Amino acid sequence: MATITKVSPLAPAAFPKLPVIDGVRFATVEAGVRYQGRTDVMLAVLDPGTSVAGVFTRSATRAAPVLDCQEKIGGASDGPAAILVNSGNANAFTGHYGQASVAAVTQAVADVTGVAVERVFTSSTGVIGEPLAHDRILAQLDALNGALSSDAIEDAARAIMTTDTFPKGASAQVDIDGQRVSIAGIAKGSGMIAPDMATMLVYIFTDAKVEQSALQAMLSSQTDTSFNCITVDSDTSTSDSLLLCATGASGVDATGNAAFAKALNGVMLDLAHQVVRDGEGATKFVEIRVSGAASDADAKVHGLAIANSPLIKTAVAGEDPNWGRVVMAIGKSGAAADRDKLSISFGEILVAENGWVSPNYSEDEAAAYMKGQELVIAVDLGLGDGQSTVWTCDLTHGYIEINADYRS
Amino acid sequence: MATITKVSPLAPAAFPKLPVIDGVRFATVEAGVRYQGRTDVMLAVLDPGTSVAGVFTRSATRAAPVLDCQEKIGGASDGPAAILVNSGNANAFTGHYGQASVAAVTQAVADVTGVAVERVFTSSTGVIGEPLAHDRILAQLDALNGALSSDAIEDAARAIMTTDTFPKGASAQVDIDGQRVSIAGIAKGSGMIAPDMATMLVYIFTDAKVEQSALQAMLSSQTDTSFNCITVDSDTSTSDSLLLCATGASGVDATGNAAFAKALNGVMLDLAHQVVRDGEGATKFVEIRVSGAASDADAKVHGLAIANSPLIKTAVAGEDPNWGRVVMAIGKSGAAADRDKLSISFGEILVAENGWVSPNYSEDEAAAYMKGQELVIAVDLGLGDGQSTVWTCDLTHGYIEINADYRS
């Protein structure tokens, strides 16, 4: 494994102070699954009455824990629930052995915590194709169960990290009918990140009360405009999972509440952006705003073509306002575009309009803008009302360093 | 512009000896379009009776010279023809100015050479979005026309280079009814290379006689299995053009001749592979063989997902037999796959079968294999008869170096 010695320059100053979510407790441990000298397993136990919704990678080669979670989501909803996550090994492409590991871990968690096995969800993240040493996890379950605490969510955020350079957390609080509900979430992910849920694990907890099918609908729709709008390297993981758990401990029903939905979206976007900010080797955070497309779907296709273009990502790394490459990406995306109606801006600087460089464009001004750490590339297609915003980072030597020897 | 000081380690030992093709003459010049101290414009003039076929980028933001060529291909076919190419400036996304440059250059070439303007084809390659200093080209046309020579094809290959580290040429000869016909081609391209004709210019000449519509059909079908099966960085140029010119000077009709088609395919594949071998920063040449897919189209989707994955390309750079990333790429490609029927080989080494690592797999053996310069990654989906082969290179620090400051 590559040794990550430096925190991303785009990282937040510190892990945020997250509110305690009544109804969920966390514990972490050093199980030595692969890493030494750091925690690598986290257990979360949720009180009876918790609704659990989930979205997962669409990869055709999904890992065993993902398949297991997908079977369980939307099923039994009585009694408590549990989430167990290990880092260091993805338990992906491990055939029948992988399924056996999931069965062993989920059953053991059920035995130790008293949670029905149908309500035990697991995730694994790390190297693909190597058997998971699940005995090392089983050996720690009693200790984990004994250490559960309602204010250990930051520890949980740390235990699930792989090539992440900082733990990721976000929260929101919202008042509904005069009563406060809280949302707190954690995430891991820094490479193999692309739409359709890349190597990313996300766990969001709220003490609001939301019925499972409503919670699932809210989660699925908000994923499309948050986690499915970020990309680091266009690669999609076999293991991505996002679980949203509503414990109901506040007694406040947030089903269909717009303020709650907005607060949840804020937490999801914040976590999604933190994943990009920890993009492997990232030195710049880039927002791509596409407007004037023939449809929202077309706008997203253009946005992702720009966000995934190695030539654009290297130009950003080189602080080069190379808008010609933006034209190239729009041209190759496959979505509708008319060269002579295109406008391109870098931040507030109008670079190109009507198919050519703007008469007022100053290369020096644009080059100065590109030296910033937070960049906006805006494209207007001039065709319709479709719009979409996606987020990415630059492509640097750091990405090559991390990924050319991840396993060695 | 980045200074390219080192020839690709994957380059051929020397530019090949190409046969003279009767009916075509070349000249090159230092016009100073952008580069100094090297040739940057080439002119080819073709004798009356030459059939010209072409394939071009499908980018929605095609450059002006491409649009002009596309209008002309398949049109007037009497009289001589001419091809003029400049490097250093792509004349792309240059609006009406770009069209005016093409009009000025094609008319001036027509005036100087006596070729009808409908038979004058141009290409421009280099930086996007800056006006082409076409006056510098016009100033050299008399000199070019006076210098035309039938054995200057290597000079032509050099004049069209941009970030290329070596000139690219290939040839074949084939006997038809006891009479010899020759094919010779040149190409440029090393970045912004992806299927659907990336930043690549290719000119192939033959003294065979082939009627234009038959020549076009042959070219289009052979492009799908040669130039559209290579990728360096998944980016697609606004300027790609391939012209195939049959002068007929041998008097031998090759229309519908299988041996000729095969020889042409060999020249196209050879040039396509040379483009990959000159991939920006490339240190390894990788052949991706996909078999057992549900269809040939599915096999190509899987092959390109593997070939374009930054995580696989960096693993290859790091000489890491990281087959888990191959599983990941297959999973994300969108084409049909069944995890538990997958087999993966590196060269002759069977790595994984039936959804898990092969019992005989030796990581040491695979790691030793990855140290080679020419690699084969083979995937069998176990689903059907579909197959496809695509070619790519690794993703190294060199790519970042070249592209983070191309314009500076």
Interface residues (C-beta under 8 A of the other chain):
Chain A: T57 S59 A60 T61 R62 A90 A92 F93 T94 G95 H96 Y97 G98 V127 I128 G129 E130 G191 M192 A194 D196 D233 S234 D235 T236 S237 T238 N308 S309 P310 L311 T314 A315 A317 G318 D320 N322 W323 G324 R325 V327 M328 A329 I330 G331 K332 S333 A336 A337 D338 R339 D340 L342 A352 N354 G355 W356 V357 L395 T396 H397 Y399 I400 N403 A404 D405 Y406 R407 S408
Chain B: T57 S59 A60 T61 R62 A90 A92 F93 T94 G95 H96 Y97 G98 V127 I128 G129 E130 G191 M192 A194 D196 D233 S234 D235 T236 S237 T238 N308 S309 P310 L311 T314 A315 A317 G318 D320 N322 W323 G324 R325 V327 M328 A329 I330 G331 K332 S333 A336 A337 D338 R339 D340 L342 A352 N354 G355 W356 V357 L395 T396 H397 Y399 I400 N403 A404 D405 Y406 R407 S408
